[in-house]
Amino acid sequence: MIYLCFAVMVLLPYLLCSINSAIIVTRIKSGKDIRTLGSGNPGLTNTLRTQGKIAALFVLIGDVAKGVLSIIGVWLCFRYLAGIDPHAKEIGYEWVLYAAGVFATLGHMFPVYYGFKGGKGVLVTVSVLLAIDWPPAVILLGLFALIVAITRYVSLGSCIAAFLYPFAVLIFGIIESNPSIVLNVIFSAVIGAMIIIMHRENIKRLINHTEKKLGQKSST
């Protein structure tokens, strides 16, 4: 059963998070492909800019739901099929949830259903971290919100939070004496690195002072 659980750890998050809420919501609302609108990114920010607040709300709900459900599904599989509770930190299996988070992020970024062209993974990562271990998620989310509130740059807040993600996992792992701390940090660092890489064009625009701020409209 343990091998079946490892297969679920890989496939469930990837396939579930390959469902792109922004593409679906935009198609329903306007009949258009969001990948041809605004920045071309099929994510929450581009949906807000090109489709409005109501559409963005549905994307928010969809992305959070798929991230959380991915982790819950993997946890249920290990808990009830293999008899291992990954949330019981003392047994050292929490790393499987972080590994599932890697595949959830990959699914969102490179969805099999949409020609492997997806979003940048920020919202999915936040929802995944909330489902795994909520204290560092809340701190990172608060930091992200503060940076965006001050600078109005969503991409800047996203990159800084992604960079600090493995450090937050490390600190809380030390505090909790988590036996799977090394693997937790490695997998969270992989997720953070992927998010930063997906924001490479945003980083260039930030350096060149051409990045759009939150609230600026994109043409549809």
C-alpha positions as CSV (number, residue, x, y, z in Angstrom):
1,M,0.0,0.0,0.0
2,I,2.9,2.4,0.7
3,Y,3.9,2.3,-3.0
4,L,0.3,3.1,-4.0
5,C,0.4,6.1,-1.6
6,F,3.7,7.4,-3.2
7,A,2.0,7.1,-6.6
8,V,-0.9,9.1,-5.3
9,M,1.5,11.6,-3.8
10,V,2.8,12.3,-7.4
11,L,-0.3,11.9,-9.5
12,L,-3.1,13.4,-7.5
13,P,-1.6,16.8,-6.8
14,Y,-0.3,17.1,-10.4
15,L,-3.5,16.1,-12.1
16,L,-5.8,18.1,-9.8
17,C,-3.7,21.2,-9.9
18,S,-3.4,21.0,-13.7
19,I,-7.0,22.2,-13.7
20,N,-6.6,25.9,-14.3
21,S,-9.3,28.1,-12.7
22,A,-8.3,31.2,-14.6
23,I,-8.6,29.6,-18.0
24,I,-12.0,28.1,-17.1
25,V,-13.5,31.2,-15.5
26,T,-12.3,33.5,-18.4
27,R,-13.7,31.1,-21.0
28,I,-17.1,31.0,-19.2
29,K,-17.2,34.8,-18.6
30,S,-15.9,36.2,-22.0
31,G,-15.4,33.2,-24.3
32,K,-11.7,34.1,-24.5
33,D,-8.4,32.4,-23.6
34,I,-6.8,34.4,-20.8
35,R,-3.4,33.3,-22.1
36,T,-4.0,35.7,-25.0
37,L,-5.0,38.6,-22.7
38,G,-3.1,41.1,-20.6
39,S,0.2,39.6,-19.5
40,G,-0.8,36.2,-20.9
41,N,-0.4,34.6,-17.5
42,P,-3.4,32.3,-16.6
43,G,-3.4,33.3,-13.0
44,L,-5.3,35.4,-10.4
45,T,-3.6,38.8,-11.0
46,N,-4.2,38.7,-14.8
47,T,-7.8,37.6,-14.3
48,L,-8.3,40.5,-11.9
49,R,-6.9,42.9,-14.5
50,T,-8.7,41.6,-17.5
51,Q,-11.9,40.1,-16.2
52,G,-12.7,42.0,-13.0
53,K,-13.2,41.2,-9.3
54,I,-16.0,38.7,-9.5
55,A,-14.1,36.5,-12.0
56,A,-10.9,36.8,-9.9
57,L,-12.9,35.7,-6.8
58,F,-13.8,32.5,-8.5
59,V,-10.2,31.9,-9.6
60,L,-9.1,32.5,-6.0
61,I,-11.6,29.9,-4.7
62,G,-10.7,27.4,-7.4
63,D,-6.9,27.7,-6.9
64,V,-7.1,27.5,-3.1
65,A,-9.5,24.5,-3.2
66,K,-7.3,22.5,-5.6
67,G,-4.2,23.1,-3.5
68,V,-5.8,22.2,-0.2
69,L,-7.6,19.2,-1.6
70,S,-4.4,17.9,-3.1
71,I,-2.7,17.8,0.3
72,I,-5.8,16.4,2.0
73,G,-6.1,13.6,-0.6
74,V,-2.4,12.6,-0.1
75,W,-2.8,12.8,3.7
76,L,-5.9,10.6,3.6
77,C,-4.2,8.0,1.4
78,F,-1.2,7.7,3.7
79,R,-3.3,7.8,6.9
80,Y,-5.9,5.2,5.9
81,L,-4.2,3.0,3.3
82,A,-0.7,2.9,4.7
83,G,-1.5,3.6,8.4
84,I,0.9,6.6,8.4
85,D,-0.2,10.0,9.6
86,P,2.1,12.6,7.8
87,H,0.7,15.3,10.1
88,A,2.1,13.5,13.1
89,K,5.5,15.3,13.0
90,E,7.2,12.9,15.4
91,I,7.1,10.0,12.9
92,G,9.0,11.9,10.3
93,Y,6.7,11.5,7.3
94,E,5.6,15.2,6.9
95,W,8.0,15.4,4.0
96,V,5.5,13.5,1.8
97,L,3.1,16.5,2.0
98,Y,5.9,18.9,1.0
99,A,6.7,16.5,-1.9
100,A,3.1,16.5,-2.9
101,G,3.3,20.3,-2.8
102,V,6.0,20.2,-5.4
103,F,3.8,18.2,-7.8
104,A,0.8,20.4,-7.1
105,T,2.9,23.5,-8.1
106,L,4.2,21.6,-11.2
107,G,0.7,20.8,-12.1
108,H,-0.4,24.5,-11.9
109,M,2.7,25.7,-13.8
110,F,2.8,23.0,-16.4
111,P,-0.8,21.6,-16.7
112,V,-1.2,18.5,-18.8
113,Y,-4.7,19.6,-19.9
114,Y,-3.6,23.0,-21.4
115,G,-0.4,22.2,-23.3
116,F,1.8,22.6,-20.2
117,K,1.3,26.4,-20.1
118,G,-0.1,27.4,-16.8
119,G,0.2,30.0,-14.0
120,K,3.1,31.0,-11.7
121,G,2.0,28.9,-8.7
122,V,1.9,31.5,-5.9
123,L,-1.7,31.0,-4.8
124,V,-1.5,27.2,-5.1
125,T,1.7,27.2,-3.0
126,V,0.1,29.3,-0.3
127,S,-2.9,27.0,-0.1
128,V,-0.6,23.9,0.0
129,L,1.4,25.4,2.8
130,L,-1.8,26.3,4.7
131,A,-2.9,22.7,4.5
132,I,0.5,21.3,5.6
133,D,1.6,23.7,8.4
134,W,-0.4,26.9,8.8
135,P,1.8,29.1,11.0
136,P,4.6,29.7,8.4
137,A,1.9,30.1,5.8
138,V,0.1,32.8,7.7
139,I,3.4,34.7,8.3
140,L,4.4,34.5,4.7
141,L,1.0,35.6,3.6
142,G,1.1,38.5,5.9
143,L,4.5,39.5,4.6
144,F,3.3,39.2,1.0
145,A,0.3,41.4,1.8
146,L,2.5,44.0,3.5
147,I,4.9,44.2,0.6
148,V,2.0,44.5,-1.9
149,A,0.3,47.1,0.2
150,I,3.4,49.2,0.3
151,T,4.8,48.8,-3.2
152,R,1.6,47.7,-5.2
153,Y,3.7,45.1,-6.9
154,V,2.2,41.6,-6.6
155,S,5.2,40.0,-8.3
156,L,7.6,41.6,-5.8
157,G,5.6,40.3,-2.9
158,S,5.4,36.9,-4.5
159,C,9.2,36.6,-5.2
160,I,10.2,37.7,-1.7
161,A,7.7,35.3,0.0
162,A,8.9,32.5,-2.3
163,F,12.5,33.2,-1.4
164,L,11.7,33.2,2.3
165,Y,9.5,30.0,2.1
166,P,12.2,27.4,2.9
167,F,13.7,29.6,5.6
168,A,10.2,29.8,7.3
169,V,9.9,26.0,7.0
170,L,13.5,25.6,8.5
171,I,12.8,27.9,11.5
172,F,9.5,26.2,12.4
173,G,11.1,22.8,11.8
174,I,13.8,23.7,14.3
175,I,11.3,25.0,16.8
176,E,9.2,21.9,16.5
177,S,12.2,19.5,16.4
178,N,10.7,18.1,13.2
179,P,12.6,14.9,12.2
180,S,11.8,15.4,8.5
181,I,13.1,19.0,8.5
182,V,15.8,18.4,5.9
183,L,13.5,17.0,3.3
184,N,10.8,19.6,4.2
185,V,13.3,22.4,3.5
186,I,14.6,20.8,0.3
187,F,11.1,20.4,-1.2
188,S,10.0,23.9,0.0
189,A,13.2,25.4,-1.6
190,V,12.4,23.6,-4.9
191,I,8.9,25.2,-4.8
192,G,10.3,28.6,-4.0
193,A,12.9,28.4,-6.7
194,M,10.2,27.4,-9.3
195,I,8.0,30.4,-8.4
196,I,11.0,32.8,-8.7
197,I,12.0,31.3,-12.1
198,M,8.4,31.6,-13.3
199,H,8.6,35.3,-12.3
200,R,11.8,36.0,-14.3
201,E,10.1,38.3,-16.8
202,N,8.4,40.2,-13.9
203,I,11.8,40.5,-12.2
204,K,13.2,42.1,-15.4
205,R,10.3,44.5,-15.6
206,L,10.8,45.4,-11.9
207,I,14.4,46.2,-12.6
208,N,13.4,48.3,-15.6
209,H,10.5,50.0,-13.8
210,T,8.0,48.8,-16.3
211,E,6.1,46.3,-14.1
212,K,2.4,47.0,-13.8
213,K,1.2,47.8,-10.3
214,L,-1.9,46.2,-8.6
215,G,-5.0,48.0,-9.9
216,Q,-3.5,48.9,-13.3
217,K,-5.7,47.5,-16.1
218,S,-4.5,45.4,-18.9
219,S,-6.1,45.5,-22.3
220,T,-8.5,42.7,-23.2
